[in-house]
Amino acid sequence: MTLAFPSSDYPRDLAGYGSELPHAQWPGGAKVAVQFVINVEEGGENNVLHGDEASEAFLTEEPTTALRGRRNLNVESQYEYGTRAGFWRLRRLFEERGLPVTVFGISESLRRNPELVAAARESGWEIASHSLRWINYAELDPEVEREHIERAVRIHTEVCGQAPLGWYTGRNSENTRRLVVEHGGFLYDSDSFSDDLPYWTDVGGTAHLVLPYTLDNNDGRYVNTYGFQSESFSAYLIRGLELLLEEGAQAPRMMSVGLHLRISGRPGRAADLRRFLDFAAGHPEVWVTRRVDIARHWRTVHPASQWLPRSVDPLAQNGVPAARART
């Protein structure tokens, strides 16, 4: 049998930190940094109104298929619920507890929902980029994806008043990280589910920080074939945080929680989410924060020079993004 890649050229890191975990040194001696993401995708999903070939069929309340050349009004109205009602319910829950949030915002959705952007900014939430559209970038040519990244940043900057410091495509391609690093100016990306801690990776000689995201601590599981019921999500989150707190006595960890306006914004699910919010908010050994704050902290405590001495971190000075490669 011939190996596709010699072991030294294999383009994946299966080892990670191994048994020698770095100490995160979270502020206040916290054992776990908990980070809530609210995904804003409504108005950026597949739709023939947006020039797409078919309707959206992903993360919907009931199994459906993409309708080629036609709108799916059932799916459209599910997405519309997210911005009409779900966002405001979730914002109230987080505001009542004083909990910070990172928004993963599709640029086309942010552009179509300026009131949501204003509310998120008023709350002090980070708004990271979720790319231009909520579509599958693995199906697009690299040049098209590059153009979408450029347009995403441009629209994001116009709508939010500042460029995004974080990036998450979600439905990404094998070219995404390279193109994001090529564009420049991002403190981190989250297109990974591979660890409980941030980590540095080399991308063509550039040191790039990755803050892994989550698909298990994610309300998307309410509506996929591995679905949660209305009380199992909070139970799962609480059990996970309890274990991470135990492990964090020796080596603090990070825990991400992924939410969607049209999913957790529904009353029954929001009521369940509230259980976990109260558990996390009241725990003295939990640091609830934004992803950009975790990125800045990690860059200070564990700079790229310690892990990738042969790579260049263009954002090493005070964590301030340098001029972007493309504008």
N, C-alpha and C positions, 0 to 999 in steps of 0.2 A: 504494500500500500504506500502511495506517495502522499506525504503531508502537504496540504495546501499552503501552509506557512511554516517555515522553520521556527523552532521555539523562540528564537531571539527576535523574530520579525512578527510574531503573532500580535495583531492589533487590539488586543483586549487585555485588561488588567484583572486577573482573577484572584490576585492575592490581597490587594488593598493594604490596610494597615496590619493585617494578620493579628497576632496576639499582643503586639506592642502598640496599643492605642495611644495617641497623643492626648495629653490632658487639655481639655478645652478651655479651662480657666474662665468659665462663664462668670459674668458680673455677680457679685454678692455671694459667691460660692455655690451657685445653683448647680443642681445635679443634672437637670435637663433643660435645654432651651426648646420651648414649644413655639411653633410657628404656624399660624393660621393663614391659609391662602383662600381668597375668594376669587373664583374665575368669572370674568365678565366676557362672555362670548356671543351674546345675543345681538343679532344684526350683522354678525361676521361669519355665520355658518353657511354651509352649502345651500344655495337657493338660485333658481333660474333668474330671479330678480337681480342677482348679483353677477349674472353672466356665467353661472355654472351650468354644467350639463344636466345636473340632477338635483333633487331635493336632499336635505339632510336626513340621516338615518342613525346617527350616533348619539348615545346617552339620551334616549327618549323614554317616556313612561311605559310604552308597550313595544314589543318587537315590531319593527317596520322595515321596509326596504326603500332604497332610494328610487324615486320616481324620475325616470329620464324625461327631460323636456317639460316637466310639469311641476307645479307647486304642490306641496303637501301642507294644507292649511291646518291639519291637526298638529303636526310637528311645529309649524310656525307659531301657533298659539301657545304651545308649551314653552317655547323659547321666550315669547313675549311676556309670559307670566313672570319670568325672572327679573326683567327690568321694570315691569309695571308694579309688582308687589314684593317679589322675593328679596330684592336688594334692600328695600326699606325695612323689612322685617329683620334681616340679618344685621343691618347697621344698628338698629335699635338694641339688639341683644349684645353686640360688642360695645356699643357706647355706654350702656347701663353698667357694664362691668369695667369700663376703662381699659379694654384690651386692644392692643394694636394689631393691625392686619396688613398683609401684603396682597394687593390686587394683581392678578395676572390678567391684563387687559388686552384683548384683541383690538388693534388700532381702529378698525372699521366700526367696531362696537362702541368704543370710546367716542368716536366722532359722532355717532348717531345718538349718544346718550349723554349730552353735556351736563345735565343735572346730576347724574350719578358721579361724574368726574368731580364736579364742584363739591358734592357731599363728601366724597372720599378724601379730597384735599383738606376740607374743613376739619375732618376727623384726624388728620395727620397720618393717614394711611400711605404706605408706599404703593406706587403704581408702577409695576414692572411690565415689560412688554411680553405679550403672548402672541407675537407676530402680527402680520397684517390681517390674516383671515384664519378662521377655524376650519381648515381643510387639511387634507393629507399631503404634506410636502414631499413624502417619499415618491409620489407620482409625478413630481415636477422636475424639470431640468434645473441644474445648478444655477444657470444664469437667471432663470425666472425666480428662483428662491432668493438669489442675491438681490434682485430688484425689489422683491417683497420686503426683505429686511430693511432696505434703504427707505422704502415708502413707509413702512411701519414706524421707524424711528422719526421720520419727518412729521407724520401725522400725529404721533404720540406727543412730540415736542410742541406742536402747534396747539393741541387740545389741552394738554396737561400743564403747559407753561415751562416744562423742563424735560430734558431727554431722559429716557429710562436708564437706570443703573443695573437692572437685572433683566434676564431674558429666559423665557420658557416657551418653546414652540409646542411641545406636547405630541403632535402628530408630525414628528420631525423626520428628517432624512439622514443618510450617512454623511451628507455634506454640511448639515446645519451648524455644528460647532465650529468647523473650519471657517464658514462664512461669517459667523457671529464674531469670531476672533479677528478675522480680516477686516470687518467693519470697524471694530475697535470701540473702546469707551465703556465697556460693561465690566462692572465689578465682579459679576458672577453670571453663570447660567445654571438652570435647574433641569436640563434635559438628561436626567439620570435618576435611577432608583436604586443605586448600587451600594449605599452605605448609610450608617447612622450618624456620620460626621461629614463636614465639608472636606474636600481634598483638592490638591493641585494636580493638574495634568499639563503635559507639554503638547502644544499644538503648533507644529512647524517651527519650533524654537521659541515660542511665546509661552510663558507660564500663565495658565488660566485657571481660575478658581471655580469649582463646581460645588453647588449646594444641592445635594440630592433631594428629590421630591418624593411623593408617595402615591401608590395606587391601592394600597391596602387600607391606610387611614384616609379613605377617600369616599365621599358620598356617592360617587359614580357607581359604587357597588349596590346601591339601592335599585338601580335600573338595569344592571347587566345580569347575566345568567348565574353569577356568583353572588346574588343579591343579599343585602341586609334587610331585616324587617325593622319596624319603627323604633324598637328599643335595643336592638343588637348593635347598632353603630356606637352609641355611647358606651355600652358595656365593653365593646372591643377596644375603644379608645382608652377607657379607664384602666383596663387590664394591661394594655400596652404601656401606658405611662407609669403604672405601678412597677412593672418589671424594669423599665428604663431607670427609674429612681433607685431601685436596688442596685443595678449595675453601675449607676452613676456615682455611687459612694467611692468607687475606685477610679472610674474613668467616665466623666460626664458625657452625655449623649445629646443628640438633637432629635426632635420629633416633629414631623410635618403633618398637618391636617389639611386635606383638600376639600373645598366646598364649591358648590355651584349655585347660582341664584335660582335657577329653575328647579333645583332638586332640594337642597336644604332650606331654601326659601319657602317651601310648602309648610303649612302650620304643624302638621304632625311630626315632620322631621325636625323642624326648628325647635319644637318642644323637647325632642330627644337630645338635640345638640346642646340645649341649655344645660342639661345635666352635666355634660363634660365641661362646658365653660365654667360652671360653678366649681367643679372639682379642681380644674387647673388654676383658675383665678385665685382660689383661696389657699393654694399650697405654697408654703414658704420656701421650698427648694426648687421651685419652677420659675424660670425666666421666660415670660411670654413677650415676644418681641417681633420685629419685622425681619424679613430676610436680608435686607440691605444692612441692618445693624449687625446681624450675624456675620455677614461678609466682611464688614469693616473690622469687627472684633477679631475674626480669624486672620485677617491680613496683618493685624498688629501683633497678635500672640504667636502666630505660625506663618511668618512671611514666606513667600515663594523661595527666597534665597536659601532657606533652611532645607527645603525639600527638593528643589530643582535648581541647584547652583549653576548649571550650564544653560538654563533658560533665562529669558529676559521678561520681567514683569513691567510692562509699559506704564502701569498704574501704581508703581511702588511708592512714589512720593506722596505721602499723606492720604493715599487712597483716592486721589482726585483724578478723574478720567482725563487722559490726554486728548488732544484734538482727534476727532474721529477720522478714520481713513477715508470714509466716503460720506458726503453730506448731500 
